Amino acid sequence: MIGRGSGGPTGQWERGDGSERFRWIERPFSWSIPLGRLAGIEVRMHLLLPLFIGVELLRSWLGNTALGPTPTAMALGFLVLSVLLHEFGHAFACRWVGGRCNEILLWPLGGLAACSPPPGWQRRLVVHLGGPAVNLAILLMAAAALAASGYSLRVAIPNPLDPVTGFTIAGGGGWAAAVHLLAWVNSVLLAINLVPLPPLDGGAAVEAIALRRRTTAEAVILAARVGYVAAIGLAVVGLLADQLVLLVLAAVGALWCHQRCQQIRHAEAMGEAEEGSFLERLERSRQRDEAEEREAAREEASRLREEREQAERQAEVDRVLDKIRREGLDRLTAAERRVLERETRRQRDGKR
């Protein structure tokens, strides 16, 4: 979930001792401003995002980026839009499986959707893959548009590590170059988010799949171990391609995996004996959530069955009443008279 406290860099400082005065510094996710609401979801932008955009534009103006100022500005615009759509993909996927999502935060490392999916590894997997699915759809539509206009696959399906070649072949300007940049941005987002490295979507998907046959703690540990391997691979690619951002992402992911493992193991060692270890309480919580979900599913199935039976009874009563209007009461069969008597008793009992 996205944490937001009172105050902030532009808000009023809290009074009290010195530790209270700068309390907003301890809540970095609160450094954001609202952009509006869409489909009941509040969209906020972290204050570091416009700073990041400004730095990238300055670097392009100084000639320190692969693309010039105009293509860089266009790519940054596509990046913000694609990340926003990516997070809405998570949000709508969460709502589709019966969960809640009411807030999205855009920040320099991508986006965060405050999703609360219901229990069940399948539902969690759907939510985690909802974002990359949006990027894949955008990439395929852009590629189809370029391919239909006669451009080669090198332009239609860009290399995530090379934004220049396809852009140059597309003419370096015009609609084709713009569509190529849109495809390139989404290819980067898709490739990065499918890396099985927590907290990326690929790592979260591994954890969700692991929940099929493992406890929650075991799934977290397994996802972290897969994440370590993915971090090494990502670092190697970053070194070979001279991409500093991949090295930073690999380091952040490896640190994330290490911290999650340490938190679980430390909590297990410090767990109270009378309540069981942290891992046991965590697993009991998951089992309780799944039991509540099964009970809710049974109640929903019972409600739907009752509604269906009621609709069938009403249809039969309507048919009998229609026959009375057309042919008269004397033409009813014994079975039809029983239907009419049951409905009469039901209505009479319901009024008491």
Protein Blocks (a to p, Z undefined) as FASTA:
>chain_A
ZZddeedjklccdeddfklmmmmmmmmmlmccdfbdeehiacdddfklmmmmmmmmmmmm
nopafbdfklmmmmmmmmmmmmmmmmmmmmmmmmmnopacfbdcddfklpaddddddehj
klmmmmmmmmmmmmmmmmmmmmmmmmmnopafklmmccfklmklmmmmnnopajklmmmm
mmmmmmmmmmmmmpccdfbfklmmmmmmmmmmpcfklmmmmmmmmmmmmmmmmmmmmmmn
opaklmmmmmmmmmmmmmmmmmmmmmmmmpcfklopfklmmmmmmmmmmmmmmmmmmmmm
mmmmmmmmmmmmmmmmmmmmmmmmmnojklpcfklmmmmmmmmmmmmmmmZZ
